[in-house]
Amino acid sequence: MSENQNLLAEQRRALILDEVRRRGGVRVNELTRKLGVSDMTVRRDLDALARQGVLEKVHGGAVPVLEASTHEPGFEAKSGLELSAKEDIAKAAAELVAPGSAIALSGGTTTYALAHHLLEVPDLTVVTNSVRVADVFHAAQRSSGQRQGAATVVLTGGVRTPSDSLVGPVADQAIARLHFDVLFLGVHGISAEAGLSTPNLAEAETNRRLVQSARRVVVVADHTKWGTVGLSSFASLDQVDTLVTDAGLAAEAREDVAEHLRQLIVTGEDEGADEL
C-alpha cells in the first residue's frame, strides 16, 4: 500500500481489508504510516469494517474474521465492500449484453450494480431471483413511465435469503422452464477445487438451475471472492464461460482460470478481455 492523502473512505477500507487478509493481522500504527492518515481515521475505518463483520478489532490493530463455510453475510454487509471494483466489473459486464436478448441475473451486490448499467439497453427480458435487482428495474419504470424498449422483468418466487435472493422449490421450478441467452452470476466464493460455492444449500440448488438454463454463463466477482469456499458447490469452473473480475486477481488464480474458462475479463487493465 502506498501513502495517499486523498483516498476515498471506501478505497482506504478496501486497502485495509486486503492488508489484514494478506498478512493475517495489522497494527494501527502500521496503517497510519502506509495510508498517510491519522490514528483516529484508521480506528474509524476499523470500526466500520468490524460492523460489517469482515474483520475483528484487537488491541492495537485488527485480524481477519475466520468465517465458517455456513456463514452467509446479509446484503447490507456485503454492499459496502469493494465498491469501486464492483462498479468497474458491472460496467464491463454490461458491454456483453446485446439489445433484445433474454438474460438472467442472480442475487448479489455485483449483479445489483450491473442492473443499473442495463437500464438503457433496449428490449431486454430479465429473469432474476433477486429482489434487489428487480427493484432497480421497477424503480426506473416508476420514475420514467413505461417507456418504449424498457426491460421486461420476470421475478421468480421463493424463500428470501439474507442476501435478498429468492430460492427453494418455487424458484427452482420457475427457472427450470426458462431458457436465457446469458446468465450473470454473482458468487459467494470461487476456487479451482470447489468451483462456485455458497453457504446456503437452497441457494446452491437454485443457482444450479440458473446455470442449467443458460446458454452462456458469466461470473461477475471481485478478486476477494477467489479462494473462498462456501458449504455447497453448485458449478465447476468448466461450466463457466467468462469471468469478469478486477486487477486484484493474483497471477496464480489467473493461471487456474486459464485452464478452465474461455474468457477472462480483468477491469482496470489495458488488455481488457483475454480469450483463454
Secondary structure as GFF3:
##gff-version 3
##sequence-region A 1 276
A	DSSP	alpha_helix	9	23	.	.	.	ID=ss1
A	DSSP	beta_strand	26	27	.	.	.	ID=ss2
A	DSSP	alpha_helix	28	35	.	.	.	ID=ss3
A	DSSP	alpha_helix	39	51	.	.	.	ID=ss4
A	DSSP	beta_strand	55	58	.	.	.	ID=ss5
A	DSSP	beta_strand	61	64	.	.	.	ID=ss6
A	DSSP	alpha_helix	75	79	.	.	.	ID=ss7
A	DSSP	alpha_helix	83	94	.	.	.	ID=ss8
A	DSSP	beta_strand	102	105	.	.	.	ID=ss9
A	DSSP	alpha_helix	109	117	.	.	.	ID=ss10
A	DSSP	beta_strand	125	128	.	.	.	ID=ss11
A	DSSP	alpha_helix	131	144	.	.	.	ID=ss12
A	DSSP	beta_strand	152	155	.	.	.	ID=ss13
A	DSSP	beta_strand	159	160	.	.	.	ID=ss14
A	DSSP	beta_strand	166	167	.	.	.	ID=ss15
A	DSSP	alpha_helix	169	176	.	.	.	ID=ss16
A	DSSP	beta_strand	180	185	.	.	.	ID=ss17
A	DSSP	beta_strand	189	191	.	.	.	ID=ss18
A	DSSP	beta_strand	195	198	.	.	.	ID=ss19
A	DSSP	alpha_helix	201	212	.	.	.	ID=ss20
A	DSSP	beta_strand	214	220	.	.	.	ID=ss21
A	DSSP	three_ten_helix	223	225	.	.	.	ID=ss22
A	DSSP	beta_strand	232	235	.	.	.	ID=ss23
A	DSSP	three_ten_helix	237	239	.	.	.	ID=ss24
A	DSSP	beta_strand	242	246	.	.	.	ID=ss25
A	DSSP	alpha_helix	251	260	.	.	.	ID=ss26
A	DSSP	beta_strand	263	267	.	.	.	ID=ss27
A	DSSP	beta_strand	273	275	.	.	.	ID=ss28
###
